[in-house]
């Protein structure tokens, strides 16, 4: 089982601009007729310089992932993208084999652009396919066709990307379990290294998106929870049969092609984050220091969120060097909860003893009855000091994880 590599961190760079705004999207993204490419890039460069010292104090630390997310970062002018990546490498100790991902949407790239991103150093592309079916693409407000998605994939391959991930969404209007399975099969035929398959979700921040409002007004019918769960099962069956391993609740990969960047999140490792709406996280060097203090008040880390408005973000960076609009310190107790919650998302789970050692908290003793009960109910299993959810447990992840709180 892969261990959590202390001393590793990730770097997230957010590019908020899109060709159009999808009605279900709650990301910090917006459609702009003219993207302020130079001004936004300058803000990113400046924020990288301000954040770098937070991550380079520890001489052993190294970045194992750089992730360009959005929005649609494949709309970034390739020379400006290259400038950002050069600055990342100049400011941070980036591992020679670091995963460098660029999110792309079908219809925003041609071979020239993909080749330029590859030449600049991107070595992984994540394509927002969502569905190949015309009806679902219209319902999701996507401006591309299934054919565009296939072409984007083939173009990325031709440009030299040997690590490609595809995003699929199930649970859109008028979709059936057969339709969701068909999308999965079409994706499998392309032979990507990785797939992320999410259910359409209109809760949390997404409660205010146009699709959620239309649904509440009764103007839109969506598959109910049961049907959505059946679709998820159908997708999982297709992917598993094709040799993809479900290594996280919604993520599937060929062996050795698990996403490095998202795995940092799930393993509670730190990440720099620049760009509008980006969220970053730092951990104190020793999580154990002051271990005798009350874990409810002992601080072990800090989390921040950048302004979600691109305009305000750029103004903040131009004035202060940072885009932060809010920040909070993290206590040992809060970090423990997050580690349990996200660690249980992984099919491999996590090492309870390691967590105990890192945080200086008696995790096994404290949660012995919850762990026993989860194992008795077939939702979790233990292997030495590792705890992981079973396939059924992963489907009921929130319910299982909440037992610890
Ligand atoms: S392309 Fe992606 S980021 Fe942009 S609006 Fe659509 S879902 Fe949101």
Boltz pocket constraint, residues with backbone or C-beta under 6 A from the ligand:
constraints:
  - pocket:
      binder: B
      contacts: [[A, 16], [A, 17], [A, 18], [A, 19], [A, 20], [A, 21], [A, 22], [A, 25], [A, 26], [A, 27], [A, 29], [A, 30], [A, 70], [A, 71], [A, 72], [A, 105], [A, 128]]
      max_distance: 6.0
